[in-house]
Amino acid sequence: MASICFYFQVHQPFRVKDYRVFDIGRDSEYFNDDSDRSINNKKILNKVANKCYLPANAVLLELLNKYPEFKISFSFSGVFLEQLEMFSPETLESFQKLVATGRAEVLEETYYHSLSFLYSPEEFRRQVKMHRDKVQELFGVTPTVFRNTELIYNNALAVEVEKLGYKGIIAEGADHVLGWQSPNFLYKPKGTEHLKLLLKNYRLSDDIAFRFSSRDWADFPLTAPKFAQWANQVNGNGQIINLFMDYETFGEHQWEDTGIFNFLRHLPEEIYKHPDNDFITPSEAIERYEPVAELDVHNFMSWADVERDLSAWLSNPMQHDAIKTVYALEEEVLSTCDNKLIDDWRKLQTSDHFYYMCTKWFNDGDVHKYFNPYNTPYEAFIAYMNALQDLRLRVIGHPSYAKKIKVKELS
Amino acid sequence: MRVLMFGWEFPPHNSGGLGTACFGLTRALSNRNIDVLFVLPKKVGVAASFMNILFADERKVKFLEIETTLKPYVTSEGYVRERDKVVSDIYGNTLMQEVRRYALRAHELAKKESFDIIHAHDWLSFLAGVEAKKVSGKPLILHMHATEFDRTGGQGVNQDVYEIERASMHYADGIIAVSNFTKQKIVEHYGIPAEKIIVVHNGIEECDYVNIPDKLSELKHSGQKIVLFAGRITIQKGPEYFIRAAKRVLEMNPNVLFLVAGSGDMERQMILEAASLGISDRVVFVGFLRGDDLNAVYRAADLFVMPSVSEPFGITPLESIIAGTPVLISKQSGVSEVLVHALKTDFWDTEDMANKILGVVSHRSLWETLRGNSREEVKQVNWDVASKKCIDYYEKILCACGIPSETRHI
């Protein structure tokens, strides 16, 4: 039996505008660029909604209606849902329709798509709770499976997630962790009791997400029958094929003219041609299958770049400086009890900000540059640090901050 | 292959980047087994013998001298001033006369020598290249390091200079531009078809910048940050934008020192500008520097700024990076085409310039990341790569001119 488990990550950050040093103390709106640049959040959201979210949702709804056993899952970041509410309610509605079928599972993550687990476990728990509430509010469901930002994962995270009450967790099926073992089974994370681990089959996932339209690829063009045939090969030596990818694969990374929507439209019928195949959601997979072994992941892994580690967000001195600076503000920011201030601080935790500062592959003109709305990682850093400096001033200038200092002095 | 090259004096006796570029290219060509007959404009009494010691195999490069008072970057007025100091009456009375006299001497010289192709650097030597082609029938390649539009910042273009550039480029068999930025100018202002121009970016060799002395350390120890401008203080280099950005930076952070290294026709104006903005104590004019002194200033600085209005290439940012100091360069420069790991700005956007300067002086991590990445990057920008492109281009032009390879020298 081979069960196809589709999971789509849907996320858009609040990008920081070209915030200059002279704006510090004068302008506390960091995310409201309204130019033609790709840091204009509203513009980007609407562009991606038209190219990807709306047409892809239409295809999926069509498939859910046509095949009563077809299933998918989504992970929406809270900042993405917030932008849908602000800029594109019709897109939110189309996602709600999918979830209402009962066959589109929603996964848990941190509301702010942050790296908080690495820097502040308390803040991590707060953001998970916020996400849970947001999903309940918009979709009326409560997630039972967790996925961390960009599939960042290690044993300690699994232990924490189990404590929070989740039944399963999702991670990258990285070679350096799996070795000879297959991603097509469930595993038990080291140190947990009942938690089950689903691993991404990165070869088959990336065939769709990255290689679909690549003419240099020996298997170009990828068709639904061809892909179904590869999936069938798992039959007999695996239970589940985890196809995890950015939802923007459909229409945004792979444009419509590559045929990606047609591929998606015809995939279920090809998969169903083999009687042993079906589609499942992560929570169903957890119900149905038992772990085959324990998996020990001591160091953090992720689904980014060939290294599958943290280097996309944390490899150069700027990135480390920026992230340490934002988390160093935690106690003072929270003590203000000022919701706008706390929300701005949290929006500055979104992992994308640090990704934009990555210089690792910058001169190769590859994916990092493609996904970078700033001219250079250096400009991303300067704008970010300027905004953070303004946020600091807001904290120091806050009435409750002055009160706190006084209390400290008295004691 | 043997190249007749009309070039300019090498470091350390040069002024500006043209001599440095001629040296880097000639050395790299000789390392790739190309013979160079290097024609050197010389004032009476200065020998070329020292030039030979610069090359590992001096048989590959032979120097031929022509006596002249021409030197790079000279203006018509500057020439006449210099001319008056010389007693000899062999030189032309005006710059144009001297350029033509130089071309006639080049004609005589080319008649005597044998070579396969002619390569001339910048307009002062273009007529010499044209004469050499006329007398020898060999293909001519012109190397554009700067156009008249760059030198004048587009204001007050000298019609005679423009005409020499334009006519020579139309007459030549091929043109090398030091950047896409320059290629674009040649197409737009001179009506040359883009197919006739190739881009060969300049290079730099790390080995030429070893043992940089650690001077000026007392300035560093006082805890202040140093931001450097180095170049001719002239309209092309945008010194006034540097001063205006300095004013904005100092409003936010008074503990920054701005150094201006160089001299030029706008020096006095810039000193007055700094004074009228009330920042004279924070802007230091250190005069023209070269060699170790210049390298020491690069090294002492926290950031090098090149706000050029129009910079065909711009070698100084690369020198600064090799000395260990990251750079902020104007987008209106050729060097920005080869540097990814640099801060970039429009020369007129002094707010953005100040924002980026403050970014570097406020955040050590930014400085460190830029510094590390740019030092790696600059290794790819070398003369060997440039010389390879030139040789391939020589071959292409010779082929296009119907000259078979059997007839070549060596």
Chai-1 contact restraints between the chains, C-beta under 6 A:
chainA,res_idxA,chainB,res_idxB,connection_type,confidence,min_distance_angstrom,max_distance_angstrom,comment,restraint_id
A,R20,B,N355,contact,1.0,0.0,6.0,A-B,restraint_1
A,V21,B,N355,contact,1.0,0.0,6.0,A-B,restraint_2
A,V21,B,L358,contact,1.0,0.0,6.0,A-B,restraint_3
A,N316,B,T369,contact,1.0,0.0,6.0,A-B,restraint_4
A,P317,B,S365,contact,1.0,0.0,6.0,A-B,restraint_5
A,P317,B,E368,contact,1.0,0.0,6.0,A-B,restraint_6
A,P317,B,T369,contact,1.0,0.0,6.0,A-B,restraint_7
A,M318,B,S365,contact,1.0,0.0,6.0,A-B,restraint_8
A,M318,B,L366,contact,1.0,0.0,6.0,A-B,restraint_9
A,M318,B,T369,contact,1.0,0.0,6.0,A-B,restraint_10
A,D321,B,S365,contact,1.0,0.0,6.0,A-B,restraint_11
A,T359,B,N373,contact,1.0,0.0,6.0,A-B,restraint_12
A,F362,B,V340,contact,1.0,0.0,6.0,A-B,restraint_13
A,N363,B,V340,contact,1.0,0.0,6.0,A-B,restraint_14
A,Y378,B,L343,contact,1.0,0.0,6.0,A-B,restraint_15
A,F381,B,L366,contact,1.0,0.0,6.0,A-B,restraint_16
A,I382,B,G359,contact,1.0,0.0,6.0,A-B,restraint_17
A,M385,B,H363,contact,1.0,0.0,6.0,A-B,restraint_18
